[in-house]
Amino acid sequence: MNKQPMLLDCDTGVDDAIAILLSKHLKTLELVAVTCVAGNVEVEHTTENTLRVLELADMGHVPVYRGAEGPLFGETHTAHHVHGINGLNDMEIPPAKRQAEAMPAWDAIYECAKQYAGELVVVAVGPLTNLALAIAKYKELPKLIKRIVIMGGAASGGNVTPSAEFNVYADPEAADMVFTCGADVYMCGLDVTMASYFTPQELDELSALGSKQAVFARDVMQGIMKFYRNYGLSGVAFHDPVTVLYADDPSYFQTDHVWIRVETKGRLTRGKTVTDLYSDKQMEHNAFIVTKVDREEFKRRVFENFALYER
């Protein structure tokens, strides 16, 4: 079966790194480019982390493009308290043997979409600044993209404020541009990603597969596991990995066609993804939201994917 081309737009921290490792052995998608943005940590760290993790995954051939250093408007938000100073919970992995390409990320997104002429799947697991800049610069871009799958938002609640999830909160204006651009947009928010977790025992079982990639996946999650334990959770959410796996195969998820916009003006609700999913007031649908996952099947897919790496 011919795989569809996938561009991954990320702010490579802990769970982005695992998403990159999963990208090597997807069933329906082939990773053809990665663009980097500031988010979990500064863009110089997210870019270097991406280059290093791609080499760990034996995907050093995939081009990497550096992107936005901050949001379209307002101050930059990071998550060093979750991902550490370097974004990988301060783990050291071998330096990359190459540098990012010279082209800016937003131009690379457009060039990649043109190259694949309507077949490109964009999976965005960080703040959506790069994608928004590409949409603003190239008006025809939404028509050149097959679909956009994002990790961000929530039908209810948040993790950075009571109403906002981090990736959307980091650049609400960019997120609203993406939701209203006219492309098919699928939102994997906290509703599904918090249900897609691994317990400490399951991480140990993943490491027991024996490959350097599986061991790294377990080790890099240890710092973030401590963060989740502070909130009384039994495991660590695989936010970005589940988004990549959903893009590859949505068959074990629940997806609803809905209306989504992002609150950009609210003093208490800035960054909230507002949807009519649970509302009596139905709006004109412009996006899709993923709300449920078969966690056992999700775990099985993660193990199956990592088992393809050599011990």
C-alpha positions as YAML, in Angstrom:
chain: A
units: angstrom
residues:
- id: 1
  name: MET
  ca: [0.00, 0.00, 0.00]
- id: 2
  name: ASN
  ca: [1.29, 3.46, -0.88]
- id: 3
  name: LYS
  ca: [1.56, 5.63, 2.20]
- id: 4
  name: GLN
  ca: [0.36, 9.22, 2.37]
- id: 5
  name: PRO
  ca: [2.99, 11.89, 3.02]
- id: 6
  name: MET
  ca: [2.98, 13.40, 6.53]
- id: 7
  name: LEU
  ca: [4.54, 16.62, 7.75]
- id: 8
  name: LEU
  ca: [4.98, 16.81, 11.53]
- id: 9
  name: ASP
  ca: [4.94, 20.28, 13.09]
- id: 10
  name: CYS
  ca: [6.20, 20.03, 16.67]
- id: 11
  name: ASP
  ca: [7.76, 21.70, 19.70]
- id: 12
  name: THR
  ca: [9.88, 18.71, 20.57]
- id: 13
  name: GLY
  ca: [9.71, 17.98, 24.24]
- id: 14
  name: VAL
  ca: [9.17, 14.65, 25.94]
- id: 15
  name: ASP
  ca: [5.99, 13.37, 24.30]
- id: 16
  name: ASP
  ca: [6.86, 14.92, 20.91]
- id: 17
  name: ALA
  ca: [10.02, 12.79, 20.98]
- id: 18
  name: ILE
  ca: [7.96, 9.63, 21.36]
- id: 19
  name: ALA
  ca: [5.65, 10.80, 18.58]
- id: 20
  name: ILE
  ca: [8.69, 11.15, 16.31]
- id: 21
  name: LEU
  ca: [9.85, 7.64, 17.20]
- id: 22
  name: LEU
  ca: [6.39, 6.27, 16.41]
- id: 23
  name: SER
  ca: [6.44, 8.05, 13.04]
- id: 24
  name: LYS
  ca: [9.00, 5.63, 11.62]
- id: 25
  name: HIS
  ca: [6.66, 2.65, 11.57]
- id: 26
  name: LEU
  ca: [3.21, 4.05, 10.79]
- id: 27
  name: LYS
  ca: [0.86, 1.96, 8.70]
- id: 28
  name: THR
  ca: [-0.64, 4.57, 6.36]
- id: 29
  name: LEU
  ca: [1.61, 7.65, 6.68]
- id: 30
  name: GLU
  ca: [5.23, 8.35, 5.76]
- id: 31
  name: LEU
  ca: [7.10, 11.16, 7.52]
- id: 32
  name: VAL
  ca: [8.54, 13.44, 4.83]
- id: 33
  name: ALA
  ca: [9.39, 16.62, 6.79]
- id: 34
  name: VAL
  ca: [9.40, 18.08, 10.29]
- id: 35
  name: THR
  ca: [8.90, 21.74, 11.18]
- id: 36
  name: CYS
  ca: [9.74, 23.08, 14.64]
- id: 37
  name: VAL
  ca: [8.17, 25.81, 16.74]
- id: 38
  name: ALA
  ca: [8.68, 27.31, 20.18]
- id: 39
  name: GLY
  ca: [6.36, 25.80, 22.77]
- id: 40
  name: ASN
  ca: [7.42, 23.30, 25.39]
- id: 41
  name: VAL
  ca: [10.83, 24.98, 25.23]
- id: 42
  name: GLU
  ca: [12.51, 27.60, 23.02]
- id: 43
  name: VAL
  ca: [12.72, 26.92, 19.30]
- id: 44
  name: GLU
  ca: [16.50, 26.39, 19.35]
- id: 45
  name: HIS
  ca: [15.93, 23.50, 21.75]
- id: 46
  name: THR
  ca: [12.92, 22.07, 19.90]
- id: 47
  name: THR
  ca: [14.88, 22.12, 16.63]
- id: 48
  name: GLU
  ca: [17.98, 20.46, 18.09]
- id: 49
  name: ASN
  ca: [15.85, 17.89, 19.93]
- id: 50
  name: THR
  ca: [14.07, 17.05, 16.70]
- id: 51
  name: LEU
  ca: [17.33, 16.50, 14.83]
- id: 52
  name: ARG
  ca: [18.67, 14.29, 17.60]
- id: 53
  name: VAL
  ca: [15.53, 12.18, 17.99]
- id: 54
  name: LEU
  ca: [15.27, 11.65, 14.24]
- id: 55
  name: GLU
  ca: [18.79, 10.22, 14.28]
- id: 56
  name: LEU
  ca: [17.87, 8.03, 17.24]
- id: 57
  name: ALA
  ca: [14.99, 6.75, 15.08]
- id: 58
  name: ASP
  ca: [17.33, 6.16, 12.12]
- id: 59
  name: MET
  ca: [15.46, 8.84, 10.17]
- id: 60
  name: GLY
  ca: [18.32, 11.25, 9.66]
- id: 61
  name: HIS
  ca: [17.20, 11.70, 6.04]
- id: 62
  name: VAL
  ca: [14.00, 13.56, 7.00]
- id: 63
  name: PRO
  ca: [14.48, 17.32, 6.54]
- id: 64
  name: VAL
  ca: [13.95, 19.60, 9.54]
- id: 65
  name: TYR
  ca: [12.95, 23.26, 9.36]
- id: 66
  name: ARG
  ca: [13.16, 25.82, 12.16]
- id: 67
  name: GLY
  ca: [10.10, 27.97, 12.70]
- id: 68
  name: ALA
  ca: [8.54, 30.63, 14.90]
- id: 69
  name: GLU
  ca: [10.30, 31.81, 18.06]
- id: 70
  name: GLY
  ca: [7.05, 32.94, 19.67]
- id: 71
  name: PRO
  ca: [3.32, 33.47, 19.10]
- id: 72
  name: LEU
  ca: [1.70, 35.83, 16.61]
- id: 73
  name: PHE
  ca: [0.81, 38.20, 19.47]
- id: 74
  name: GLY
  ca: [1.64, 38.49, 23.14]
- id: 75
  name: GLU
  ca: [4.22, 36.84, 25.31]
- id: 76
  name: THR
  ca: [5.86, 33.45, 24.80]
- id: 77
  name: HIS
  ca: [4.82, 30.62, 27.10]
- id: 78
  name: THR
  ca: [6.99, 27.56, 27.75]
- id: 79
  name: ALA
  ca: [6.70, 24.41, 29.88]
- id: 80
  name: HIS
  ca: [10.18, 23.98, 31.31]
- id: 81
  name: HIS
  ca: [8.60, 22.89, 34.59]
- id: 82
  name: VAL
  ca: [7.28, 19.82, 32.77]
- id: 83
  name: HIS
  ca: [9.89, 19.12, 30.08]
- id: 84
  name: GLY
  ca: [13.08, 20.38, 31.73]
- id: 85
  name: ILE
  ca: [15.52, 23.00, 30.51]
- id: 86
  name: ASN
  ca: [16.38, 21.28, 27.22]
- id: 87
  name: GLY
  ca: [12.91, 19.84, 26.59]
- id: 88
  name: LEU
  ca: [13.94, 16.21, 27.04]
- id: 89
  name: ASN
  ca: [13.89, 16.31, 30.83]
- id: 90
  name: ASP
  ca: [17.59, 17.23, 30.59]
- id: 91
  name: MET
  ca: [18.56, 13.83, 29.21]
- id: 92
  name: GLU
  ca: [21.56, 13.89, 26.90]
- id: 93
  name: ILE
  ca: [21.41, 12.02, 23.63]
- id: 94
  name: PRO
  ca: [24.13, 12.15, 20.94]
- id: 95
  name: PRO
  ca: [24.30, 15.44, 18.99]
- id: 96
  name: ALA
  ca: [22.87, 15.46, 15.50]
- id: 97
  name: LYS
  ca: [25.27, 15.16, 12.58]
- id: 98
  name: ARG
  ca: [23.43, 17.84, 10.63]
- id: 99
  name: GLN
  ca: [21.62, 21.14, 11.02]
- id: 100
  name: ALA
  ca: [18.15, 22.33, 10.14]
- id: 101
  name: GLU
  ca: [17.48, 23.43, 6.57]
- id: 102
  name: ALA
  ca: [17.77, 27.13, 5.73]
- id: 103
  name: MET
  ca: [14.15, 27.52, 4.62]
- id: 104
  name: PRO
  ca: [11.75, 28.81, 7.33]
- id: 105
  name: ALA
  ca: [9.15, 26.36, 8.56]
- id: 106
  name: TRP
  ca: [6.13, 28.22, 7.15]
- id: 107
  name: ASP
  ca: [7.64, 28.25, 3.66]
- id: 108
  name: ALA
  ca: [8.54, 24.57, 4.00]
- id: 109
  name: ILE
  ca: [4.94, 23.70, 4.86]
- id: 110
  name: TYR
  ca: [3.76, 25.39, 1.66]
- id: 111
  name: GLU
  ca: [6.46, 23.87, -0.53]
- id: 112
  name: CYS
  ca: [5.73, 20.43, 0.86]
- id: 113
  name: ALA
  ca: [1.99, 20.85, 0.28]
- id: 114
  name: LYS
  ca: [2.67, 21.95, -3.30]
- id: 115
  name: GLN
  ca: [4.98, 19.01, -3.89]
- id: 116
  name: TYR
  ca: [2.36, 16.47, -2.81]
- id: 117
  name: ALA
  ca: [-0.55, 18.25, -4.51]
- id: 118
  name: GLY
  ca: [-3.41, 17.72, -2.10]
- id: 119
  name: GLU
  ca: [-2.15, 14.52, -0.47]
- id: 120
  name: LEU
  ca: [-0.15, 15.99, 2.43]
- id: 121
  name: VAL
  ca: [-1.35, 15.23, 5.97]
- id: 122
  name: VAL
  ca: [-0.15, 17.86, 8.46]
- id: 123
  name: VAL
  ca: [0.10, 16.65, 12.06]
- id: 124
  name: ALA
  ca: [0.68, 19.61, 14.40]
- id: 125
  name: VAL
  ca: [1.47, 18.79, 18.03]
- id: 126
  name: GLY
  ca: [2.69, 22.17, 19.30]
- id: 127
  name: PRO
  ca: [1.47, 25.77, 19.15]
- id: 128
  name: LEU
  ca: [0.06, 26.44, 15.68]
- id: 129
  name: THR
  ca: [2.15, 29.51, 14.84]
- id: 130
  name: ASN
  ca: [4.04, 27.98, 11.90]
- id: 131
  name: LEU
  ca: [0.86, 26.74, 10.28]
- id: 132
  name: ALA
  ca: [-0.92, 30.08, 10.80]
- id: 133
  name: LEU
  ca: [1.98, 31.97, 9.23]
- id: 134
  name: ALA
  ca: [1.90, 29.61, 6.25]
- id: 135
  name: ILE
  ca: [-1.86, 30.07, 5.86]
- id: 136
  name: ALA
  ca: [-1.50, 33.86, 6.08]
- id: 137
  name: LYS
  ca: [1.28, 33.96, 3.50]
- id: 138
  name: TYR
  ca: [-0.11, 31.41, 1.05]
- id: 139
  name: LYS
  ca: [-3.86, 31.81, 0.63]
- id: 140
  name: GLU
  ca: [-4.21, 28.65, -1.46]
- id: 141
  name: LEU
  ca: [-2.51, 26.45, 1.15]
- id: 142
  name: PRO
  ca: [-5.66, 25.02, 2.81]
- id: 143
  name: LYS
  ca: [-6.77, 23.60, -0.55]
- id: 144
  name: LEU
  ca: [-3.40, 21.86, -0.96]
- id: 145
  name: ILE
  ca: [-3.59, 19.97, 2.35]
- id: 146
  name: LYS
  ca: [-5.50, 16.71, 2.67]
- id: 147
  name: ARG
  ca: [-6.17, 17.17, 6.39]
- id: 148
  name: ILE
  ca: [-4.73, 18.79, 9.50]
- id: 149
  name: VAL
  ca: [-4.60, 16.80, 12.74]
- id: 150
  name: ILE
  ca: [-3.69, 18.78, 15.83]
- id: 151
  name: MET
  ca: [-2.90, 18.03, 19.45]
- id: 152
  name: GLY
  ca: [-4.52, 20.85, 21.35]
- id: 153
  name: GLY
  ca: [-7.61, 22.22, 22.98]
- id: 154
  name: ALA
  ca: [-10.38, 20.46, 24.83]
- id: 155
  name: ALA
  ca: [-14.14, 20.26, 24.69]
- id: 156
  name: SER
  ca: [-14.12, 21.14, 28.38]
- id: 157
  name: GLY
  ca: [-11.45, 22.16, 30.86]
- id: 158
  name: GLY
  ca: [-7.78, 22.90, 30.37]
- id: 159
  name: ASN
  ca: [-4.31, 22.18, 31.70]
- id: 160
  name: VAL
  ca: [-2.74, 25.64, 31.73]
- id: 161
  name: THR
  ca: [-5.81, 27.51, 32.95]
- id: 162
  name: PRO
  ca: [-9.22, 26.08, 33.94]
- id: 163
  name: SER
  ca: [-10.40, 26.71, 30.38]
- id: 164
  name: ALA
  ca: [-7.36, 26.40, 28.11]
- id: 165
  name: GLU
  ca: [-4.95, 23.70, 26.95]
- id: 166
  name: PHE
  ca: [-1.26, 24.63, 26.56]
- id: 167
  name: ASN
  ca: [-0.76, 24.42, 22.78]
- id: 168
  name: VAL
  ca: [-3.80, 26.57, 22.03]
- id: 169
  name: TYR
  ca: [-3.17, 28.93, 24.94]
- id: 170
  name: ALA
  ca: [0.38, 29.51, 23.67]
- id: 171
  name: ASP
  ca: [-0.99, 31.06, 20.47]
- id: 172
  name: PRO
  ca: [-4.81, 31.37, 20.41]
- id: 173
  name: GLU
  ca: [-4.88, 33.62, 17.34]
- id: 174
  name: ALA
  ca: [-2.90, 31.07, 15.35]
- id: 175
  name: ALA
  ca: [-5.18, 28.24, 16.47]
- id: 176
  name: ASP
  ca: [-8.31, 30.15, 15.45]
- id: 177
  name: MET
  ca: [-6.79, 30.81, 12.03]
- id: 178
  name: VAL
  ca: [-6.22, 27.09, 11.56]
- id: 179
  name: PHE
  ca: [-9.74, 26.12, 12.62]
- id: 180
  name: THR
  ca: [-11.26, 28.64, 10.20]
- id: 181
  name: CYS
  ca: [-8.91, 28.17, 7.24]
- id: 182
  name: GLY
  ca: [-11.19, 25.87, 5.28]
- id: 183
  name: ALA
  ca: [-9.10, 22.70, 5.48]
- id: 184
  name: ASP
  ca: [-10.35, 19.57, 7.25]
- id: 185
  name: VAL
  ca: [-9.10, 20.00, 10.84]
- id: 186
  name: TYR
  ca: [-9.19, 17.21, 13.42]
- id: 187
  name: MET
  ca: [-8.63, 18.12, 17.08]
- id: 188
  name: CYS
  ca: [-7.12, 15.59, 19.46]
- id: 189
  name: GLY
  ca: [-7.55, 17.52, 22.68]
- id: 190
  name: LEU
  ca: [-7.31, 16.69, 26.36]
- id: 191
  name: ASP
  ca: [-10.60, 14.77, 26.11]
- id: 192
  name: VAL
  ca: [-8.80, 11.93, 24.32]
- id: 193
  name: THR
  ca: [-5.14, 12.48, 25.18]
- id: 194
  name: MET
  ca: [-5.65, 12.31, 28.96]
- id: 195
  name: ALA
  ca: [-7.31, 8.94, 28.42]
- id: 196
  name: SER
  ca: [-4.32, 7.76, 26.37]
- id: 197
  name: TYR
  ca: [-1.87, 7.17, 29.19]
- id: 198
  name: PHE
  ca: [0.82, 4.71, 30.22]
- id: 199
  name: THR
  ca: [1.35, 3.60, 33.79]
- id: 200
  name: PRO
  ca: [4.89, 3.25, 35.22]
- id: 201
  name: GLN
  ca: [4.60, -0.54, 34.82]
- id: 202
  name: GLU
  ca: [3.54, -0.19, 31.19]
- id: 203
  name: LEU
  ca: [6.50, 2.09, 30.50]
- id: 204
  name: ASP
  ca: [8.79, -0.55, 32.01]
- id: 205
  name: GLU
  ca: [7.17, -3.18, 29.79]
- id: 206
  name: LEU
  ca: [7.79, -0.93, 26.77]
- id: 207
  name: SER
  ca: [11.46, -0.56, 27.75]
- id: 208
  name: ALA
  ca: [11.72, -4.34, 28.08]
- id: 209
  name: LEU
  ca: [11.36, -4.60, 24.30]
- id: 210
  name: GLY
  ca: [15.06, -3.90, 24.46]
- id: 211
  name: SER
  ca: [15.72, -1.46, 21.61]
- id: 212
  name: LYS
  ca: [17.53, 1.80, 22.33]
- id: 213
  name: GLN
  ca: [14.43, 3.62, 21.15]
- id: 214
  name: ALA
  ca: [12.13, 1.80, 23.59]
- id: 215
  name: VAL
  ca: [14.54, 2.32, 26.47]
- id: 216
  name: PHE
  ca: [14.76, 6.02, 25.63]
- id: 217
  name: ALA
  ca: [10.96, 6.29, 25.53]
- id: 218
  name: ARG
  ca: [10.74, 4.93, 29.07]
- id: 219
  name: ASP
  ca: [13.64, 6.98, 30.40]
- id: 220
  name: VAL
  ca: [12.59, 10.32, 28.92]
- id: 221
  name: MET
  ca: [9.13, 10.01, 30.50]
- id: 222
  name: GLN
  ca: [10.40, 9.66, 34.07]
- id: 223
  name: GLY
  ca: [10.57, 13.37, 34.84]
- id: 224
  name: ILE
  ca: [7.13, 14.04, 33.42]
- id: 225
  name: MET
  ca: [5.78, 11.04, 35.35]
- id: 226
  name: LYS
  ca: [6.71, 12.87, 38.56]
- id: 227
  name: PHE
  ca: [4.74, 15.88, 37.33]
- id: 228
  name: TYR
  ca: [1.63, 13.77, 36.75]
- id: 229
  name: ARG
  ca: [1.94, 12.10, 40.15]
- id: 230
  name: ASN
  ca: [1.68, 15.53, 41.76]
- id: 231
  name: TYR
  ca: [-1.85, 15.64, 40.38]
- id: 232
  name: GLY
  ca: [-2.72, 12.17, 41.63]
- id: 233
  name: LEU
  ca: [-2.86, 10.60, 38.17]
- id: 234
  name: SER
  ca: [-2.02, 6.92, 37.72]
- id: 235
  name: GLY
  ca: [0.01, 7.35, 34.55]
- id: 236
  name: VAL
  ca: [1.47, 9.80, 32.06]
- id: 237
  name: ALA
  ca: [-0.60, 11.04, 29.13]
- id: 238
  name: PHE
  ca: [0.79, 10.37, 25.68]
- id: 239
  name: HIS
  ca: [-0.60, 13.59, 24.18]
- id: 240
  name: ASP
  ca: [1.44, 13.81, 20.99]
- id: 241
  name: PRO
  ca: [1.90, 10.08, 20.36]
- id: 242
  name: VAL
  ca: [-1.84, 9.45, 20.38]
- id: 243
  name: THR
  ca: [-2.32, 12.30, 17.91]
- id: 244
  name: VAL
  ca: [0.16, 10.77, 15.47]
- id: 245
  name: LEU
  ca: [-1.45, 7.34, 15.84]
- id: 246
  name: TYR
  ca: [-4.93, 8.84, 15.31]
- id: 247
  name: ALA
  ca: [-3.73, 10.48, 12.10]
- id: 248
  name: ASP
  ca: [-2.42, 7.09, 11.00]
- id: 249
  name: ASP
  ca: [-5.58, 5.11, 11.86]
- id: 250
  name: PRO
  ca: [-8.71, 6.64, 13.46]
- id: 251
  name: SER
  ca: [-10.60, 3.32, 13.62]
- id: 252
  name: TYR
  ca: [-10.35, 2.86, 17.41]
- id: 253
  name: PHE
  ca: [-11.36, 6.41, 18.29]
- id: 254
  name: GLN
  ca: [-14.64, 8.32, 18.45]
- id: 255
  name: THR
  ca: [-14.73, 11.39, 16.21]
- id: 256
  name: ASP
  ca: [-17.52, 13.99, 15.99]
- id: 257
  name: HIS
  ca: [-18.13, 16.67, 13.36]
- id: 258
  name: VAL
  ca: [-18.49, 19.95, 15.24]
- id: 259
  name: TRP
  ca: [-18.06, 23.72, 15.27]
- id: 260
  name: ILE
  ca: [-14.85, 24.96, 16.91]
- id: 261
  name: ARG
  ca: [-13.51, 28.46, 17.44]
- id: 262
  name: VAL
  ca: [-10.88, 29.79, 19.84]
- id: 263
  name: GLU
  ca: [-11.49, 32.53, 22.40]
- id: 264
  name: THR
  ca: [-8.84, 35.21, 21.88]
- id: 265
  name: LYS
  ca: [-10.27, 38.16, 23.85]
- id: 266
  name: GLY
  ca: [-11.49, 36.70, 27.13]
- id: 267
  name: ARG
  ca: [-9.74, 37.76, 30.32]
- id: 268
  name: LEU
  ca: [-10.47, 34.42, 32.00]
- id: 269
  name: THR
  ca: [-11.02, 32.25, 28.94]
- id: 270
  name: ARG
  ca: [-8.23, 33.21, 26.51]
- id: 271
  name: GLY
  ca: [-7.19, 30.11, 24.59]
- id: 272
  name: LYS
  ca: [-10.39, 28.16, 25.21]
- id: 273
  name: THR
  ca: [-11.54, 25.98, 22.31]
- id: 274
  name: VAL
  ca: [-15.27, 26.70, 22.15]
- id: 275
  name: THR
  ca: [-17.32, 23.90, 20.58]
- id: 276
  name: ASP
  ca: [-20.96, 23.02, 20.17]
- id: 277
  name: LEU
  ca: [-20.28, 19.34, 20.93]
- id: 278
  name: TYR
  ca: [-22.20, 19.44, 24.22]
- id: 279
  name: SER
  ca: [-24.43, 22.38, 23.35]
- id: 280
  name: ASP
  ca: [-28.09, 22.60, 22.45]
- id: 281
  name: LYS
  ca: [-27.11, 25.40, 20.08]
- id: 282
  name: GLN
  ca: [-25.76, 23.78, 16.93]
- id: 283
  name: MET
  ca: [-23.47, 25.82, 14.71]
- id: 284
  name: GLU
  ca: [-22.17, 25.28, 11.18]
- id: 285
  name: HIS
  ca: [-19.58, 22.54, 11.51]
- id: 286
  name: ASN
  ca: [-16.03, 23.46, 10.55]
- id: 287
  name: ALA
  ca: [-13.89, 20.79, 12.25]
- id: 288
  name: PHE
  ca: [-13.76, 17.38, 13.89]
- id: 289
  name: ILE
  ca: [-13.10, 16.56, 17.54]
- id: 290
  name: VAL
  ca: [-11.75, 13.27, 18.89]
- id: 291
  name: THR
  ca: [-13.31, 12.44, 22.25]
- id: 292
  name: LYS
  ca: [-12.74, 8.76, 23.02]
- id: 293
  name: VAL
  ca: [-10.12, 6.08, 22.52]
- id: 294
  name: ASP
  ca: [-9.89, 2.34, 23.08]
- id: 295
  name: ARG
  ca: [-6.92, 2.55, 25.45]
- id: 296
  name: GLU
  ca: [-6.06, -1.13, 25.23]
- id: 297
  name: GLU
  ca: [-5.90, -0.91, 21.45]
- id: 298
  name: PHE
  ca: [-3.86, 2.29, 21.72]
- id: 299
  name: LYS
  ca: [-1.33, 0.57, 23.98]
- id: 300
  name: ARG
  ca: [-1.19, -2.42, 21.65]
- id: 301
  name: ARG
  ca: [-0.39, -0.13, 18.72]
- id: 302
  name: VAL
  ca: [2.40, 1.61, 20.65]
- id: 303
  name: PHE
  ca: [3.98, -1.74, 21.59]
- id: 304
  name: GLU
  ca: [3.55, -3.08, 18.07]
- id: 305
  name: ASN
  ca: [5.24, 0.00, 16.63]
- id: 306
  name: PHE
  ca: [8.23, -0.02, 19.01]
- id: 307
  name: ALA
  ca: [8.67, -3.78, 18.55]
- id: 308
  name: LEU
  ca: [9.71, -3.05, 14.95]
- id: 309
  name: TYR
  ca: [12.91, -1.36, 16.16]
- id: 310
  name: GLU
  ca: [15.90, -3.70, 16.36]
- id: 311
  name: ARG
  ca: [17.14, -4.70, 19.81]
...
